[in-house]
Amino acid sequence: YLPSMRTPTAMIVGMVLCHCGLLLTFTGTVAPSWRQVSHMSNQPIDFVLEQGIWDICTERQSTHDRLCGQADELAYFEQVPVRVAQGMMPTSLALTLLGLVVAALGVRCWQKEPQHLLAGVAGLMLLLSGLLSLVPASWYTHELWTLPAPAGGMLVAGYGLVLSYLGSCLEILGGLALALSFHHCCKER
């Protein structure tokens, strides 16, 4: 009788969730739309300003004419929540990549048994990376209406912020699933 070479379900779930989280967090980080400003005074009704953590874009929704690299006339990029996001989001992405490499070494299903300790450590790294991206997304959301915006504009959360949230949550859940591997280590002792 050969021992089962199956990878535990929690490890598979953790790996899938963390890869999806990485994709969403990366997209949210580079997207130029953490916040949208519309209905500004002295602008056409279909004019939208999109503010991300790296870029500011404008778009005429009727013609889909989009211009990025707009001047930061309101010192938006100097605001603390934006600066924090500029530092923490890339740090989170780097830690996620490192965590996924460690997880791949621990979960390796071509071995007779997965390395539960390594998978658990990777789970903690991925949990931390999810928290590292959740903090700036939450802070930015909290300050969404206080960050500088053109006069009279209507503010809404942009898709980049939503994707960052979703990616963070998936990384946290995936990290927790992989951290369940520590249970197997404790059982062996």
N, C-alpha and C positions, 0 to 999 in steps of 0.2 A: 504494500500500500504506500503510495507516494503522498507526501504532504501536499495540501492544496497550494497552488501557486497564485491564488487569486489575490488581487489587491483589495484591501478592505474598502467597503462602500464609502465610509467617511473620508478616506483619502482621495477617492475619485471625485466625490462631491467637492471637497476642498480645492482640488486642482482645477476643476471646471469653473467654480465660482471665482477663484482668484485670477484665472486667465481672462474671464469676462470682465471682472473688476478692473484689471490692468487696461484692457481695451477702452472701457468707458472713462476711466480716470485720465488716461492719456488724451483721449478726444476732448474731454472737458477742459484739460489743462491748456491745450493749444487752441481751442475754439475762441473766436473773438467775440463771444456773446455770453458773458456772465450776467449782463443786465441790458435790457432794451429800454430806450427812451423814445417815446412817440408823442404825437400831438403837441409839439413844442410851438411856442409863439413865434411868429415870423417865419414859419416853415410850412411847406405844403402838407396837406393832411396825410399823405402816404409816405412821408419822410421818416425814417427810423434811424436812430443812432444806437449802435451796439458797442458796449464796452466790455472788454475781456481783461485778463490780467497781463496781457502782452501787447494788445493792439486795440485800436478804436476804428470802427468801420461805420460808414453811412450807406443807406440803401433807399432808393426810391422803389417802393413795393409795386407800383403799377408797371414800371419798366424793368425792374430787377437790375437796375444800374447800381453796382456796388463799388465803393471805394474804400480801401483799407489804408492804414498808415496815416490816419488823420492826426492833426496836431492836438496835443493835450493842453488846451487853453485853460482848463479848469483845475489843473494840478491833480487830476484824478489818480495818476500813477504814483503820486507822492503820499497818498492816503495809507495809513497803517494796515488796514485789512487787505489792501491790494498788495502791498509790499510783503506782508506775511505770506499771502498766497503764492507770490512769486518765488519765495524761498522754500515753503513747505511742500508745494505740489511736485516740483521736480525731485525733492528729497524722497517723497513718498514713492514716486515712480522708480527711482533707483533702488530703494529698499524692497519694493515689490519684485523687481527683476532678480535681485540677489536671493530673496526668499523663494522664488520659483525655482531657481537653480538648486538651492539646498533641498527644496521639496522633491525635485526630480531625483536627486541622489538618494533620498530616503524612501520614496515611494516605488522606486524601480521595480516593476513587476516581472522582469526577466530573472530576478534572483529568486531563490527558494522562499525567502521571507523578506518583507520590507524592513527597513531600518526604522523602527518606531521612534527611537530617541531623536534621530535626525529629522524625521517628518514632524515631530512635535515642536522642535526648535524652529523649523521653517514655519509652522503654524503661528508661533508667537511673533516671528518677524513679519509675517503677512498681516496679522492682527494689528501690529504696531503701524505698518504702512497704511492700513485702512484708516486708523485713527489720525495719522499724520495728514491725510487728505480731507478727512471729515472736519477737522478743526478749522482750517481756513474757509471751507465751503460754508460751515455754520456761521462763522464770524462775519463773512461777507454778507450772508443772508440777513443776519441781525442788523447790519449797518446799511443794507440795501437802499433805504430811503434817506440816509444821512450823507451818503457819498455825494460829491458835487455832480450836478446835472444841469443842463440848460434850463432856463426859466420856463415855467409852465408845462414842463414835460410830464407825461404819464410813465411811471416806472413799473417794469415787470421783470421777474427773474428770467434770464435767458437759458437757452438749451445747454450751454457749457456748464452752468452752475448745476442744473438738474443732473446732467451726466456725471459730474464730479461727485455729487451726492450718491447716486446709484452705484457708481464704481466703488466708492468708499465702503458702502454697506455690503456689497458683494465680497470685497476683500476681507472685511471683518468677519463675515459669516464663514467664508472659506478658510480663514486663519483659525477660527474656532473649531471647524471640522477637522482640520489637520492637527490641531493641538490635542484633540481627543486621543491621538496616538500615545500620549503620555500615560493614558490609562493602561495600555498594554505593557508599558515598561514597569509600572507599579505592580501589575499583576504578576510579572515574572519574578519580582524580588521577594 
